Amino acid sequence: MFLIKNTIINLPGKFINIFNIVCLLLTSCTNSQNLFKKNSLLRDQKWQVHKQQLLCLRDYRIRGSIFFFIVEKIKFFTSFFFQKQVLPKKYQLLIIDPFGNRIIEIMFNHNFARLITKDGQIYTSDTIDNLIYKLTGIDIPFDEITLWLVGLPGHAINFSFNKNNLLKTINFKKNNKIWKINYISYNKKIFPVLPNHLEFYQGNILIKFKIYTWMLKR
């Protein structure tokens, strides 16, 4: 029964039941939307706190293994050591064989990049990206990789989170090429929590990193 302009209208019982169900569904949808917004806000707050913790890392060293694969061209699995210093900006990447011998060493310092091969040949450029591209023809976003390794999205705007509010995937576009990063697992025994297994994909390129040791300086 409804009152419209002082007129009482009797409605069938079935109509009233349907009306009540619709009202209940609308209320449920509103509550679900509010809960989703609340969870999204909480997730964003947790991510921002974790992000700031990562940005506070001024100097770190990594030891682990790397698997590098290009379809029908290159395939190798070996150990690596990587060191990054934020201020002043310095990188060192050392790829070694199972016997500890240098395969490739890459260094960057003050807009000067240098690569040394296992037989002692030296190549230089202004950036590591240009250096690698000149030697291999592969366009690798090295600066972005140094951020992805610690669990930061870098300049990527398309990324997702896992249930612990840590990065799960990244999609990054450079020179019309899409890099896809999957975070397989994290080391939860250190602070802040850092990746220990991640994979990069771009076209026919696959790079897998497994990190065994993190050495941090804040």
Secondary structure, 3 states (H helix, E strand, C coil): CEEECCEEECCCHHHHHHHHHHHHHHHHHHHHHHHHHHHHHHHHHHHHHHHHHHHCCCEEEEEEEEEEEECCCEEEEEEEEEEEECCCCEEEEEEECCCCCEEEEEEEECCCEEEEECCCCEEEECCHHHHHHHHHCCCCCHHHHHHHCCCCCCCCCEEEECCCCCEEEEEEEECCEEEEEEEEEEECCCCCCEEEEEEEEECCEEEEEEEEEEEEEC
